[in-house]
């Protein structure tokens, strides 16, 4: 069964910021490839929600989060959680970022 997707506003900003960065720094082609990679990854996660890896975070509020790399962009992680009737996309973060720190202040 394919779950519905709910992309939280902060995750949408992450995706658009990264696509804009790629378009500005590397060209529109890379930006489009990134957006296609995100779309493909989200579709796959909706179909197979348990693909992601659990990470151990110090904050128990983050215990339900899963992480999975973006198709074609293995250092860009989709952070999500599986809820009863949908998949909630929390953030899309680069591996070089402080992922736990970036999630601590988020409200989801």
Residue pairs with C-beta under 8 A, 6 or more apart in sequence:
2 46
2 47
3 46
3 47
3 49
3 82
3 85
3 86
3 87
4 46
4 85
4 86
4 87
5 42
5 46
5 86
5 87
5 89
6 86
6 87
6 88
6 89
7 15
7 42
7 89
8 88
8 89
8 90
8 91
8 108
10 90
10 91
10 106
10 108
11 78
11 79
11 89
11 90
11 91
11 92
14 91
14 92
14 93
15 35
15 38
15 92
18 34
18 76
18 92
18 94
19 31
19 34
19 35
20 31
22 30
22 31
22 34
23 30
23 31
33 72
34 70
34 72
34 73
34 76
36 72
37 70
37 71
37 72
37 73
37 76
38 70
38 71
38 76
38 78
38 92
40 71
41 68
41 69
41 70
41 71
41 78
42 78
42 87
42 89
44 51
44 71
45 51
45 52
45 68
45 78
45 80
45 87
46 87
49 66
49 82
49 87
50 66
50 82
51 66
51 68
52 66
52 67
52 68
52 78
52 80
53 66
53 67
53 68
54 63
54 65
54 66
55 62
55 65
55 67
55 99
55 100
57 63
57 65
57 100
57 103
58 100
59 100
59 103
59 104
62 100
62 103
62 104
64 81
64 82
65 79
65 80
65 81
65 90
65 103
66 79
66 80
66 81
66 82
67 77
67 78
67 79
67 80
67 99
68 77
68 78
68 80
69 75
69 76
69 77
69 78
70 76
70 77
70 78
70 92
75 94
75 95
75 96
76 92
76 93
76 94
76 95
77 92
77 93
77 94
77 95
77 99
78 89
78 91
78 92
79 89
79 90
79 91
79 92
79 93
79 99
79 103
80 87
80 88
80 89
80 90
81 87
81 88
81 90
81 108
82 88
88 108
90 103
90 106
90 108
91 102
91 103
91 106
93 99
93 102
